[in-house]
Amino acid sequence: MSNADLFARKNAATPRGVGVMAQFFVERARNSELWDVEGNRYIDFAGGIAVLNTGHCHPKITAAVGEQLNAFTHSCYQVVPYESYVALAERLNTLTPGGHAKKTAFFSTGAEAVENAIKIARAATGRAGVIAFNGGFHGRTMMGMALTGKVVPYKVGFGPFPSEIHHAPFPCELHGVTTKMALKALNDLFKADIDPKRVAAIILEPVQGEGGFYVAPAEFMSALRKICDEHGILLIADEIQTGFGRTGKLFAMDHYDVLPDLMTMAKSLAGGYPLSAVTGRAEIMDAPNPGGLGGTYAGNPLAIAAAHAVIDVIESEKLVERANQLGDKLKATLNELRSVVPQIADVRGPGAMVAAEFINPQTGEPDADFAKRVQTIALQDGLILLSCGVYSNVLRFLFPLTIEDDVFAEGLAKLAKALQKA
């Protein structure tokens, strides 16, 4: 069985709309490494798009899922509930920012969590409007796409989208948008497009994921909280990509002195098993009527078991601290290379949620071609990287926080080589 044969079968059997980056097929993986069907080894700096903070096949997670597998695999929580669901909700109610009373509901995907957060916000406020931000990514469902602030490739050919969704600029001084400008644009939105008293929620990623790993400034987050409080709007923090240690805190909102009303979580919550969550203020979470929330597979017991083990591993292996250590090493390596790689315009990100943005040094314009060349060269050398950004000119680094020191050093060497060769 060869990669080429499998790719031919893929092209014949699956639609082109499901884009695939790598030209090889994985056969097995362990922690921060994977091997394809031809035996080639790769270092994984993508982590299944931020899903594998605890690495591939962590033995404690695998054991927890195995134990649950021998007990039962499905009952539908809404038909016959199970204690592990309740226990995980209790843990997230405690671990998420703020000491106020909270409740948690579980779903299957990040997009599903976002959809339900909007449902909950609308039920709690009796309002329809939602404000999201340019460059934000909130999923591929119709509501998720409506909220997402990036057209290509997510929205092309799929409209019309749900109504009452509005977008505002996200502050990014590298691209000429200051916090003051972003807040003025939000105020202009209230003047020109929607009365703030008709807005149910403002949703944002504390660190934009697909948008380019841009960090929401502290003053911007504080101003949003003030605006929400003034107008009775709910603040939703989308922590799907930022959560569970990636930013050097358990959650990215832990970096701020304000609290969200609702939080969405998924990805590294369950270490590769499909699970998402919405956690929020208890009175807000109770707004929908019984039966208004849920889903057949929502809170699957195998994924719940995995999530319990993930939280245990994050705590026992001190992965929050590890994120800061790894991120510092990566940022130091990238910054050292700036003298010989003039395309590196910015190195940013909290903890291990790190990105490098590239511009053409002659024109000052975003350089997506350079980012693609680095990604291609690295992949040929056995290092998996992901790009992102509205201009596709950013490389993001999402290696497991459990990555071994020697494998991490090897990956950094391959990255440096690819940057200088591109």
KABELPE-V284835 format. One record per pair of residues at least 4 apart in sequence whose ideal C-beta (glycine too) atoms are under 7 Angstrom apart, sorted by sequence separation. I is the first residue (numbers start at 1). J is the second residue. D is the distance in Angstrom with one decimal. If there is no record, write none. Layout:
i->I j->J d->D
i->I j->J d->D
This chain:
i->1 j->5 d->6.3
i->2 j->6 d->6.9
i->3 j->7 d->6.1
i->4 j->8 d->6.6
i->5 j->9 d->6.6
i->6 j->10 d->6.2
i->7 j->11 d->6.4
i->8 j->12 d->6.5
i->9 j->13 d->5.8
i->10 j->14 d->5.4
i->14 j->18 d->5.7
i->29 j->33 d->6.7
i->35 j->39 d->6.1
i->36 j->40 d->4.8
i->47 j->51 d->6.0
i->48 j->52 d->5.1
i->52 j->56 d->6.0
i->54 j->58 d->4.8
i->58 j->62 d->6.6
i->59 j->63 d->6.1
i->60 j->64 d->6.5
i->61 j->65 d->6.4
i->62 j->66 d->6.2
i->63 j->67 d->6.4
i->64 j->68 d->6.6
i->65 j->69 d->6.1
i->66 j->70 d->6.8
i->67 j->71 d->6.9
i->69 j->73 d->6.3
i->75 j->79 d->6.1
i->76 j->80 d->7.0
i->77 j->81 d->5.2
i->81 j->85 d->6.3
i->83 j->87 d->5.9
i->84 j->88 d->6.3
i->85 j->89 d->6.5
i->86 j->90 d->6.5
i->87 j->91 d->6.6
i->88 j->92 d->6.4
i->89 j->93 d->6.2
i->90 j->94 d->6.6
i->91 j->95 d->5.9
i->92 j->96 d->5.7
i->108 j->112 d->5.4
i->110 j->114 d->6.5
i->111 j->115 d->6.4
i->112 j->116 d->6.4
i->113 j->117 d->6.3
i->114 j->118 d->6.7
i->115 j->119 d->6.5
i->116 j->120 d->6.1
i->117 j->121 d->6.3
i->118 j->122 d->6.3
i->119 j->123 d->6.2
i->120 j->124 d->6.1
i->121 j->125 d->6.1
i->132 j->136 d->5.2
i->140 j->144 d->5.6
i->141 j->145 d->6.8
i->142 j->146 d->6.4
i->143 j->147 d->6.4
i->144 j->148 d->6.2
i->150 j->154 d->5.9
i->151 j->155 d->4.7
i->152 j->156 d->5.8
i->155 j->159 d->6.7
i->161 j->165 d->6.8
i->173 j->177 d->6.9
i->177 j->181 d->5.3
i->179 j->183 d->6.3
i->180 j->184 d->6.4
i->181 j->185 d->6.4
i->182 j->186 d->6.6
i->183 j->187 d->6.5
i->184 j->188 d->6.3
i->185 j->189 d->6.5
i->186 j->190 d->6.9
i->187 j->191 d->6.6
i->188 j->192 d->5.8
i->189 j->193 d->5.1
i->190 j->194 d->6.7
i->194 j->198 d->5.6
i->205 j->209 d->5.9
i->208 j->212 d->5.9
i->216 j->220 d->5.3
i->218 j->222 d->6.3
i->219 j->223 d->6.2
i->220 j->224 d->6.5
i->221 j->225 d->6.6
i->222 j->226 d->6.5
i->223 j->227 d->6.3
i->224 j->228 d->6.2
i->225 j->229 d->6.3
i->226 j->230 d->6.3
i->227 j->231 d->6.4
i->239 j->243 d->4.0
i->242 j->246 d->5.7
i->250 j->254 d->6.0
i->265 j->269 d->5.1
i->280 j->284 d->5.0
i->281 j->285 d->6.7
i->282 j->286 d->6.3
i->288 j->292 d->3.5
i->294 j->298 d->5.4
i->300 j->304 d->6.7
i->301 j->305 d->6.3
i->302 j->306 d->6.6
i->303 j->307 d->6.4
i->304 j->308 d->6.8
i->305 j->309 d->6.7
i->306 j->310 d->6.2
i->307 j->311 d->6.6
i->308 j->312 d->6.5
i->309 j->313 d->6.2
i->310 j->314 d->6.4
i->311 j->315 d->6.5
i->312 j->316 d->5.9
i->313 j->317 d->5.5
i->318 j->322 d->6.0
i->319 j->323 d->6.3
i->321 j->325 d->6.6
i->322 j->326 d->6.1
i->323 j->327 d->5.9
i->324 j->328 d->6.2
i->325 j->329 d->6.8
i->326 j->330 d->6.3
i->327 j->331 d->6.1
i->328 j->332 d->6.2
i->329 j->333 d->6.5
i->330 j->334 d->6.4
i->331 j->335 d->6.0
i->332 j->336 d->6.3
i->333 j->337 d->6.7
i->337 j->341 d->4.8
i->349 j->353 d->4.5
i->360 j->364 d->6.8
i->367 j->371 d->6.7
i->368 j->372 d->6.2
i->369 j->373 d->6.4
i->370 j->374 d->6.5
i->371 j->375 d->6.4
i->372 j->376 d->6.2
i->373 j->377 d->6.2
i->374 j->378 d->6.1
i->375 j->379 d->6.3
i->376 j->380 d->6.5
i->377 j->381 d->6.5
i->379 j->383 d->6.7
i->389 j->393 d->5.3
i->399 j->403 d->5.0
i->403 j->407 d->5.6
i->404 j->408 d->6.7
i->405 j->409 d->6.4
i->406 j->410 d->6.4
i->407 j->411 d->6.3
i->408 j->412 d->6.4
i->409 j->413 d->6.5
i->410 j->414 d->6.6
i->411 j->415 d->6.3
i->412 j->416 d->6.4
i->413 j->417 d->6.4
i->414 j->418 d->6.3
i->415 j->419 d->6.3
i->416 j->420 d->6.4
i->417 j->421 d->6.0
i->418 j->422 d->6.1
i->1 j->6 d->6.6
i->29 j->34 d->3.7
i->35 j->40 d->6.6
i->47 j->52 d->4.0
i->57 j->62 d->5.6
i->75 j->80 d->4.0
i->77 j->82 d->6.8
i->107 j->112 d->4.1
i->122 j->127 d->6.5
i->139 j->144 d->2.6
i->140 j->145 d->6.2
i->151 j->156 d->6.4
i->172 j->177 d->5.0
i->173 j->178 d->5.8
i->177 j->182 d->5.7
i->189 j->194 d->6.6
i->194 j->199 d->6.2
i->208 j->213 d->6.4
i->216 j->221 d->5.2
i->228 j->233 d->4.1
i->242 j->247 d->5.4
i->245 j->250 d->6.0
i->247 j->252 d->4.5
i->249 j->254 d->3.7
i->270 j->275 d->3.9
i->280 j->285 d->4.8
i->288 j->293 d->5.3
i->299 j->304 d->5.9
i->314 j->319 d->4.6
i->349 j->354 d->4.2
i->359 j->364 d->5.8
i->360 j->365 d->5.2
i->378 j->383 d->4.1
i->379 j->384 d->6.3
i->387 j->392 d->5.7
i->389 j->394 d->3.6
i->403 j->408 d->4.8
i->28 j->34 d->6.9
i->35 j->41 d->5.4
i->47 j->53 d->6.9
i->96 j->102 d->6.6
i->107 j->113 d->5.1
i->122 j->128 d->6.2
i->132 j->138 d->6.7
i->138 j->144 d->4.9
i->148 j->154 d->5.4
i->171 j->177 d->5.4
i->190 j->196 d->4.8
i->207 j->213 d->6.0
i->208 j->214 d->4.7
i->227 j->233 d->6.9
i->228 j->234 d->6.6
i->244 j->250 d->6.7
i->249 j->255 d->5.7
i->269 j->275 d->5.5
i->314 j->320 d->6.8
i->338 j->344 d->4.7
i->349 j->355 d->5.3
i->359 j->365 d->6.3
i->388 j->394 d->5.0
i->28 j->35 d->5.4
i->54 j->61 d->6.3
i->75 j->82 d->6.6
i->148 j->155 d->7.0
i->170 j->177 d->7.0
i->171 j->178 d->6.2
i->228 j->235 d->4.6
i->253 j->260 d->5.9
i->269 j->276 d->6.8
i->337 j->344 d->6.4
i->348 j->355 d->5.8
i->359 j->366 d->5.9
i->360 j->367 d->4.5
i->378 j->385 d->5.1
i->387 j->394 d->6.3
i->26 j->34 d->5.1
i->27 j->35 d->5.7
i->33 j->41 d->6.1
i->34 j->42 d->5.3
i->77 j->85 d->5.4
i->169 j->177 d->5.0
i->171 j->179 d->4.6
i->207 j->215 d->5.0
i->243 j->251 d->5.3
i->247 j->255 d->6.7
i->269 j->277 d->6.4
i->359 j->367 d->5.4
i->387 j->395 d->5.7
i->388 j->396 d->5.0
i->27 j->36 d->6.0
i->33 j->42 d->6.8
i->93 j->102 d->4.2
i->107 j->116 d->6.0
i->138 j->147 d->4.0
i->145 j->154 d->5.6
i->242 j->251 d->7.0
i->266 j->275 d->6.9
i->347 j->356 d->5.4
i->358 j->367 d->4.5
i->399 j->408 d->7.0
i->26 j->36 d->5.9
i->27 j->37 d->4.7
i->33 j->43 d->6.0
i->34 j->44 d->5.7
i->93 j->103 d->6.7
i->138 j->148 d->5.3
i->145 j->155 d->5.4
i->206 j->216 d->5.2
i->225 j->235 d->6.0
i->242 j->252 d->3.8
i->253 j->263 d->7.0
i->266 j->276 d->3.6
i->334 j->344 d->6.5
i->375 j->385 d->4.9
i->385 j->395 d->5.5
i->386 j->396 d->5.4
i->25 j->36 d->5.8
i->32 j->43 d->6.3
i->33 j->44 d->6.6
i->93 j->104 d->5.7
i->105 j->116 d->6.8
i->136 j->147 d->6.8
i->137 j->148 d->5.1
i->171 j->182 d->4.2
i->224 j->235 d->6.1
i->265 j->276 d->6.3
i->346 j->357 d->4.4
i->24 j->36 d->4.1
i->25 j->37 d->5.0
i->32 j->44 d->5.5
i->92 j->104 d->4.8
i->118 j->130 d->6.0
i->136 j->148 d->6.2
i->169 j->181 d->6.8
i->170 j->182 d->6.5
i->204 j->216 d->6.4
i->239 j->251 d->5.4
i->264 j->276 d->6.9
i->265 j->277 d->4.6
i->335 j->347 d->5.5
i->344 j->356 d->5.7
i->345 j->357 d->5.0
i->358 j->370 d->4.7
i->375 j->387 d->5.8
i->386 j->398 d->6.6
i->399 j->411 d->6.8
i->136 j->149 d->4.5
i->137 j->150 d->6.4
i->145 j->158 d->6.1
i->169 j->182 d->4.9
i->239 j->252 d->6.0
i->334 j->347 d->4.4
i->345 j->358 d->6.2
i->358 j->371 d->5.2
i->135 j->149 d->5.0
i->140 j->154 d->6.4
i->168 j->182 d->6.8
i->239 j->253 d->6.8
i->264 j->278 d->5.7
i->344 j->358 d->6.4
i->345 j->359 d->4.2
i->89 j->104 d->3.9
i->132 j->147 d->4.3
i->134 j->149 d->4.1
i->135 j->150 d->6.2
i->146 j->161 d->3.7
i->343 j->358 d->4.4
i->372 j->387 d->6.9
i->7 j->23 d->6.4
i->24 j->40 d->6.7
i->133 j->149 d->5.6
i->145 j->161 d->5.9
i->146 j->162 d->4.8
i->169 j->185 d->4.9
i->237 j->253 d->5.0
i->262 j->278 d->6.1
i->263 j->279 d->5.0
i->331 j->347 d->5.4
i->343 j->359 d->6.4
i->371 j->387 d->5.2
i->130 j->147 d->6.9
i->132 j->149 d->6.1
i->168 j->185 d->5.2
i->263 j->280 d->6.7
i->147 j->165 d->6.0
i->149 j->167 d->5.3
i->168 j->186 d->4.7
i->262 j->280 d->3.7
i->343 j->361 d->6.2
i->6 j->25 d->4.8
i->142 j->161 d->6.0
i->143 j->162 d->5.4
i->146 j->165 d->4.4
i->261 j->280 d->5.8
i->342 j->361 d->4.2
i->3 j->23 d->6.4
i->142 j->162 d->6.0
i->261 j->281 d->5.5
i->375 j->395 d->6.6
i->3 j->24 d->4.4
i->85 j->106 d->6.4
i->168 j->189 d->5.5
i->371 j->392 d->6.6
i->374 j->395 d->6.3
i->3 j->25 d->5.7
i->34 j->56 d->6.5
i->202 j->224 d->6.0
i->243 j->265 d->5.0
i->246 j->268 d->6.9
i->262 j->284 d->6.6
i->327 j->349 d->6.9
i->334 j->356 d->5.3
i->371 j->393 d->5.1
i->32 j->55 d->6.0
i->166 j->189 d->5.8
i->237 j->260 d->3.8
i->261 j->284 d->5.8
i->331 j->354 d->5.9
i->368 j->391 d->5.8
i->371 j->394 d->6.6
i->31 j->55 d->4.0
i->114 j->138 d->4.7
i->236 j->260 d->6.3
i->239 j->263 d->5.4
i->240 j->264 d->5.7
i->244 j->268 d->4.2
i->327 j->351 d->4.8
i->330 j->354 d->5.1
i->343 j->367 d->5.6
i->368 j->392 d->4.2
i->371 j->395 d->5.6
i->31 j->56 d->5.8
i->114 j->139 d->5.3
i->118 j->143 d->6.1
i->235 j->260 d->4.9
i->236 j->261 d->6.9
i->239 j->264 d->6.3
i->240 j->265 d->6.3
i->243 j->268 d->6.4
i->244 j->269 d->6.1
i->275 j->300 d->6.8
i->327 j->352 d->4.1
i->366 j->391 d->3.6
i->368 j->393 d->4.6
i->30 j->56 d->5.6
i->115 j->141 d->6.0
i->202 j->228 d->6.1
i->235 j->261 d->5.2
i->236 j->262 d->4.6
i->237 j->263 d->4.8
i->238 j->264 d->5.0
i->239 j->265 d->5.3
i->240 j->266 d->4.6
i->241 j->267 d->6.0
i->243 j->269 d->6.7
i->274 j->300 d->6.9
i->326 j->352 d->4.8
i->367 j->393 d->5.4
i->29 j->56 d->3.7
i->30 j->57 d->5.7
i->166 j->193 d->5.7
i->234 j->261 d->4.2
i->240 j->267 d->5.5
i->324 j->351 d->5.3
i->327 j->354 d->5.4
i->343 j->370 d->4.8
i->366 j->393 d->3.9
i->29 j->57 d->6.3
i->111 j->139 d->2.7
i->115 j->143 d->5.1
i->166 j->194 d->5.8
i->234 j->262 d->6.2
i->236 j->264 d->6.9
i->275 j->303 d->3.7
i->323 j->351 d->4.0
i->383 j->411 d->5.7
i->110 j->139 d->5.9
i->111 j->140 d->6.0
i->115 j->144 d->6.8
i->273 j->302 d->6.0
i->274 j->303 d->5.8
i->275 j->304 d->6.8
i->323 j->352 d->4.0
i->111 j->141 d->4.6
i->114 j->144 d->5.6
i->273 j->303 d->3.9
i->6 j->37 d->6.7
i->202 j->233 d->5.8
i->206 j->237 d->5.9
i->383 j->414 d->4.2
i->199 j->231 d->6.7
i->201 j->233 d->6.3
i->209 j->241 d->3.8
i->275 j->307 d->5.7
i->357 j->389 d->6.9
i->382 j->414 d->6.7
i->383 j->415 d->6.3
i->3 j->36 d->6.2
i->111 j->144 d->4.3
i->114 j->147 d->6.8
i->132 j->165 d->6.6
i->134 j->167 d->5.6
i->201 j->234 d->4.4
i->202 j->235 d->5.7
i->203 j->236 d->4.1
i->205 j->238 d->4.7
i->206 j->239 d->7.0
i->225 j->258 d->4.0
i->270 j->303 d->4.6
i->273 j->306 d->4.3
i->381 j->414 d->5.0
i->3 j->37 d->6.2
i->130 j->164 d->6.4
i->133 j->167 d->6.4
i->136 j->170 d->6.8
i->197 j->231 d->6.2
i->199 j->233 d->4.9
i->200 j->234 d->6.4
i->202 j->236 d->6.9
i->204 j->238 d->6.6
i->3 j->38 d->5.9
i->129 j->164 d->4.9
i->130 j->165 d->5.4
i->131 j->166 d->5.0
i->132 j->167 d->5.7
i->133 j->168 d->5.7
i->134 j->169 d->5.3
i->135 j->170 d->5.1
i->196 j->231 d->4.0
i->201 j->236 d->5.1
i->203 j->238 d->5.9
i->207 j->242 d->5.1
i->221 j->256 d->4.8
i->222 j->257 d->7.0
i->271 j->306 d->5.3
i->358 j->393 d->5.0
i->1 j->37 d->5.3
i->2 j->38 d->6.3
i->128 j->164 d->4.4
i->134 j->170 d->5.4
i->205 j->241 d->6.8
i->206 j->242 d->5.7
i->222 j->258 d->5.6
i->270 j->306 d->4.3
i->357 j->393 d->6.1
i->378 j->414 d->5.9
i->381 j->417 d->6.7
i->129 j->166 d->6.7
i->131 j->168 d->5.9
i->133 j->170 d->4.1
i->196 j->233 d->6.6
i->205 j->242 d->6.6
i->221 j->258 d->5.5
i->270 j->307 d->4.4
i->357 j->394 d->4.8
i->378 j->415 d->6.3
i->381 j->418 d->6.5
i->170 j->208 d->6.5
i->179 j->217 d->5.1
i->182 j->220 d->6.4
i->218 j->256 d->5.9
i->269 j->307 d->5.4
i->356 j->394 d->6.9
i->271 j->310 d->4.7
i->355 j->394 d->5.1
i->356 j->395 d->5.1
i->179 j->219 d->5.4
i->183 j->223 d->5.4
i->207 j->247 d->6.3
i->270 j->310 d->6.1
i->355 j->395 d->6.6
i->378 j->418 d->4.0
i->170 j->211 d->7.0
i->179 j->220 d->4.6
i->269 j->310 d->6.6
i->355 j->396 d->4.7
i->377 j->418 d->4.2
i->172 j->214 d->4.9
i->268 j->310 d->6.9
i->354 j->397 d->4.8
i->170 j->214 d->6.4
i->374 j->418 d->4.9
i->377 j->421 d->5.3
i->207 j->252 d->5.5
i->374 j->419 d->5.7
i->377 j->422 d->5.7
i->171 j->217 d->5.6
i->206 j->252 d->3.7
i->206 j->253 d->5.7
i->374 j->422 d->4.5
i->171 j->220 d->5.2
i->352 j->401 d->6.2
i->373 j->422 d->4.0
i->234 j->284 d->6.7
i->370 j->422 d->5.9
i->147 j->203 d->6.3
i->131 j->189 d->6.9
i->150 j->210 d->6.3
i->150 j->211 d->6.5
i->149 j->211 d->6.9
i->129 j->194 d->5.0
i->138 j->203 d->6.7
i->244 j->310 d->6.8
i->330 j->397 d->6.0
i->131 j->199 d->6.0
i->136 j->204 d->6.3
i->129 j->198 d->4.8
i->136 j->205 d->5.8
i->245 j->314 d->5.3
i->128 j->198 d->6.7
i->129 j->199 d->4.1
i->130 j->200 d->5.9
i->244 j->314 d->6.3
i->250 j->320 d->5.8
i->127 j->198 d->5.4
i->129 j->200 d->5.9
i->130 j->201 d->5.3
i->131 j->202 d->4.7
i->132 j->203 d->5.3
i->133 j->204 d->5.3
i->249 j->320 d->6.4
i->127 j->199 d->6.1
i->128 j->200 d->6.3
i->136 j->208 d->6.0
i->137 j->209 d->5.4
i->248 j->320 d->6.5
i->127 j->200 d->4.0
i->130 j->203 d->6.4
i->135 j->208 d->5.3
i->137 j->210 d->3.6
i->137 j->211 d->6.1
i->245 j->319 d->4.5
i->125 j->200 d->4.5
i->136 j->211 d->5.8
i->245 j->320 d->4.6
i->248 j->323 d->4.7
i->326 j->401 d->6.7
i->135 j->211 d->3.1
i->248 j->324 d->4.2
i->135 j->212 d->6.3
i->246 j->323 d->6.2
i->122 j->200 d->4.9
i->245 j->323 d->5.2
i->323 j->401 d->5.3
i->341 j->419 d->4.9
i->121 j->200 d->4.5
i->135 j->214 d->6.7
i->248 j->327 d->6.4
i->322 j->401 d->5.0
i->333 j->412 d->5.1
i->337 j->416 d->6.0
i->341 j->420 d->6.3
i->121 j->201 d->3.9
i->340 j->420 d->6.2
i->319 j->401 d->4.3
i->326 j->408 d->6.5
i->330 j->412 d->6.8
i->337 j->419 d->5.6
i->118 j->201 d->6.7
i->319 j->402 d->6.9
i->333 j->416 d->6.4
i->317 j->402 d->6.6
i->255 j->350 d->6.3
i->138 j->238 d->6.0
i->248 j->350 d->5.3
i->247 j->350 d->4.2
i->248 j->351 d->2.6
i->247 j->351 d->4.2
i->248 j->352 d->6.9
i->246 j->351 d->6.1
i->246 j->352 d->5.9
i->247 j->353 d->4.8
i->125 j->232 d->6.7
i->246 j->353 d->4.8
i->125 j->234 d->6.4
i->124 j->234 d->6.7
i->242 j->353 d->6.4
i->121 j->234 d->4.7
i->121 j->236 d->6.6
i->117 j->236 d->5.2
i->114 j->238 d->6.5
i->113 j->240 d->6.9
i->110 j->240 d->4.0
i->215 j->348 d->6.6
i->215 j->349 d->6.8
i->213 j->348 d->6.4
i->215 j->350 d->6.4
i->213 j->349 d->5.1
i->213 j->353 d->6.3
i->121 j->262 d->6.6
i->120 j->262 d->6.4
i->207 j->349 d->6.8
i->213 j->355 d->3.5
i->207 j->350 d->6.8
i->212 j->355 d->6.5
i->117 j->262 d->5.0
i->212 j->357 d->6.8
i->207 j->353 d->5.6
i->117 j->264 d->5.2
i->114 j->264 d->5.4
i->113 j->264 d->4.1
i->113 j->265 d->6.7
i->113 j->266 d->5.6
i->97 j->251 d->6.1
i->110 j->264 d->6.8
i->95 j->250 d->6.1
i->96 j->251 d->6.3
i->97 j->253 d->4.9
i->110 j->266 d->3.5
i->245 j->401 d->5.8
i->97 j->254 d->5.6
i->109 j->266 d->6.3
i->110 j->267 d->6.4
i->120 j->278 d->6.6
i->120 j->280 d->6.8
i->124 j->284 d->4.5
i->98 j->259 d->4.3
i->117 j->278 d->5.0
i->97 j->259 d->5.5
i->116 j->278 d->5.4
i->113 j->276 d->3.8
i->124 j->287 d->3.8
i->112 j->276 d->5.8
i->113 j->277 d->6.2
i->120 j->284 d->6.3
i->123 j->287 d->4.0
i->109 j->274 d->6.3
i->113 j->278 d->5.3
i->120 j->285 d->6.3
i->123 j->288 d->4.6
i->108 j->274 d->4.8
i->110 j->276 d->5.3
i->96 j->263 d->5.7
i->108 j->275 d->6.8
i->109 j->276 d->5.6
i->120 j->287 d->6.1
i->108 j->276 d->6.2
i->120 j->288 d->6.0
i->106 j->275 d->6.4
i->107 j->276 d->4.6
i->119 j->288 d->6.4
i->123 j->292 d->7.0
i->106 j->276 d->7.0
i->106 j->277 d->5.3
i->174 j->345 d->7.0
i->105 j->277 d->6.9
i->174 j->346 d->5.6
i->104 j->277 d->5.5
i->105 j->278 d->5.3
i->104 j->278 d->6.9
i->104 j->279 d->4.4
i->213 j->388 d->6.8
i->212 j->388 d->5.6
i->102 j->279 d->5.6
i->103 j->280 d->6.9
i->116 j->293 d->6.0
i->212 j->389 d->3.7
i->102 j->280 d->6.3
i->210 j->388 d->5.2
i->211 j->389 d->6.8
i->212 j->390 d->6.5
i->102 j->281 d->6.3
i->103 j->282 d->4.8
i->209 j->388 d->6.9
i->211 j->390 d->6.2
i->102 j->282 d->5.8
i->105 j->285 d->6.8
i->100 j->281 d->6.1
i->101 j->282 d->4.1
i->213 j->394 d->6.5
i->103 j->285 d->4.0
i->212 j->394 d->4.6
i->96 j->279 d->4.9
i->103 j->286 d->6.8
i->112 j->295 d->6.8
i->174 j->357 d->6.9
i->213 j->396 d->5.4
i->92 j->277 d->6.0
i->93 j->279 d->6.4
i->92 j->279 d->5.1
i->108 j->295 d->6.3
i->105 j->293 d->5.3
i->107 j->295 d->5.9
i->108 j->297 d->5.0
i->108 j->298 d->5.8
i->50 j->241 d->4.6
i->53 j->244 d->5.3
i->107 j->298 d->4.6
i->53 j->245 d->5.5
i->106 j->298 d->5.5
i->53 j->246 d->6.0
i->106 j->299 d->3.4
i->50 j->246 d->6.4
i->65 j->273 d->6.9
i->61 j->271 d->4.8
i->58 j->271 d->6.3
i->54 j->268 d->6.9
i->85 j->299 d->4.9
i->53 j->268 d->3.9
i->51 j->267 d->4.7
i->52 j->268 d->6.9
i->78 j->294 d->4.8
i->88 j->304 d->5.4
i->50 j->267 d->4.9
i->51 j->268 d->5.7
i->54 j->271 d->4.7
i->84 j->301 d->6.3
i->50 j->268 d->6.2
i->52 j->271 d->6.6
i->82 j->301 d->5.8
i->85 j->304 d->5.5
i->88 j->307 d->5.6
i->52 j->272 d->6.1
i->76 j->296 d->5.8
i->84 j->304 d->4.8
i->88 j->308 d->6.0
i->91 j->311 d->6.1
i->51 j->272 d->5.6
i->77 j->298 d->6.6
i->84 j->305 d->6.3
i->77 j->299 d->4.7
i->48 j->272 d->6.5
i->84 j->308 d->6.7
i->74 j->300 d->6.6
i->74 j->301 d->6.8
i->73 j->301 d->6.6
i->72 j->301 d->6.3
i->73 j->302 d->6.0
i->68 j->301 d->5.5
i->69 j->302 d->6.4
i->68 j->302 d->5.4
i->65 j->302 d->5.3
i->68 j->305 d->3.9
i->67 j->305 d->7.0
i->65 j->305 d->5.4
i->150 j->390 d->5.7
i->64 j->305 d->4.6
i->65 j->306 d->5.3
i->64 j->306 d->6.2
i->64 j->308 d->6.4
i->61 j->306 d->5.3
i->64 j->309 d->3.9
i->61 j->309 d->4.3
i->60 j->309 d->5.1
i->61 j->310 d->6.2
i->60 j->312 d->6.6
i->61 j->313 d->6.8
i->60 j->313 d->5.6
i->58 j->313 d->6.0
i->135 j->390 d->5.3
i->54 j->310 d->5.4
i->54 j->313 d->5.0
i->54 j->314 d->7.0
i->53 j->319 d->6.5
i->49 j->386 d->6.7
i->45 j->383 d->6.1
i->46 j->384 d->4.7
i->43 j->382 d->6.1
i->45 j->384 d->5.7
i->46 j->385 d->6.6
i->42 j->382 d->5.0
i->43 j->383 d->5.1
i->44 j->384 d->5.1
i->45 j->385 d->5.4
i->46 j->386 d->4.7
i->41 j->382 d->6.0
i->43 j->384 d->6.9
i->42 j->384 d->5.4
i->58 j->402 d->6.8
i->55 j->400 d->3.8
i->54 j->400 d->6.7
i->53 j->400 d->6.3
i->55 j->402 d->4.0
i->50 j->398 d->4.7
i->52 j->400 d->5.1
i->53 j->401 d->4.9
i->54 j->402 d->5.8
i->49 j->398 d->6.8
i->47 j->398 d->4.2
i->45 j->397 d->5.3
i->46 j->398 d->5.6
i->47 j->399 d->6.1
i->45 j->398 d->6.7
i->47 j->400 d->5.7
i->45 j->399 d->4.6
i->44 j->399 d->6.6
i->22 j->379 d->6.8
i->22 j->384 d->7.0
i->43 j->407 d->6.0
i->45 j->411 d->5.9
i->32 j->399 d->5.9
i->43 j->410 d->6.4
i->32 j->400 d->4.8
i->43 j->411 d->4.4
i->31 j->400 d->6.1
i->31 j->402 d->5.7
i->32 j->403 d->3.9
i->43 j->414 d->6.9
i->31 j->403 d->6.8
i->32 j->404 d->6.6
i->31 j->404 d->6.8
i->33 j->407 d->6.5
i->32 j->407 d->5.2
